[in-house]
């Protein structure tokens, strides 16, 4: 069979890519390795940049029906229980960024994309069709499927995730990097959550070597719980059942309100976090990578789904041309996306120092964050959440070793807190949620 474009992978990124390309007039075949088109995981955060991408895919109304608007992002000291700072997501935020910040169930978002693909006559969905590689054949691509099957297409999009067969054929860079962190996930019916703990906000409890985030999903019917800890698992694994006692022991250092929420959890599953180093090469002629296949990163920037959706929209624009020009279009797509995604990748890694600080570093962090106003916080995420054409470039982080002090969050906190634990008011700097430490 022939097609204009084959998309390997039927997750959020792959389905979004299929929609974006089909709406440019091309026939798309989506090849999913599993027997059904499903999405694993519970919660997903969607910042305005992700919502703008969904709107461009024609899914604004569908997502509005399933998403839960968030009133604020709350940062808590997970040991003392102190409320350190919040980013209000009110009318000021919406006016600044042109959209709200919402949370949703990953499965519901995936089903909305799947329904849109099924309604699009140019998209064909094929389950149980694992893509295992590709070959260039003149001006086409032969897409290799498991079981000695193949498809011929004008282009192939590898949206097949962390362990992408398309990426392996293109780059051969082996297994993802084990980040040494385990994340535990479950969802609790909201009626089981004590009224005093029913926060609609996305809330982070930061502790030494670990942190805990929670927010409502599924229209507010469930509270998504996702604690993570630096516990050096020797090998990556995904979706492994874990006893509640194990989770509670891992986070015993957190304060009583955080532990009360964790005690509500049942049916816990665990994942070892992995990522890869950013790469410059995303294309091989008529073959391109997208989403986690192109830029797998830690989830600490809460941007994985948003970036995959951005990729999909950019891909659709890049392939708004005749098939003979697809290779040039894909090269332009990669050039437009790789620096931004690499910057977010760095933010995700650097954020570990923010969430997991201990002792004097945590004290200094709290003091620095507490000084930030809503306007300050908006300024620092504008490059990430704002429209690309209006967002300033993110500041460059200083190189390690260029200053004395504690390296954290991609920058330096040059002066230690005083004897009372207060951060200095002098020329030290201020934390930014863009992942950098800028001078005052």
Beta strands, then each sheet from edge to edge (+ up, - down):
strand 1: 2-8
strand 2: 28-31
strand 3: 43-46
strand 4: 68-69
strand 5: 72-77
strand 6: 83-88
strand 7: 102-105
strand 8: 123-126
strand 9: 131-137
strand 10: 140-145
strand 11: 149-158
strand 12: 177-189
strand 13: 202-207
strand 14: 210-217
strand 15: 222-230
strand 16: 240-241
strand 17: 269-275
strand 18: 283-284
strand 19: 287-289
strand 20: 406-408
strand 21: 411-413
strand 22: 430-431
strand 23: 437-438
sheet 1: 8+ 2+ 1+ 11+ 10- 9+
sheet 2: 8+ 2+ 1+ 11+ 19+ 18-
sheet 3: 3+ 7- 4+
sheet 4: 6+ 5- 13- 14+ 15- 12+ 17- 16+
sheet 5: 20+ 21-
sheet 6: 22+ 23-
end
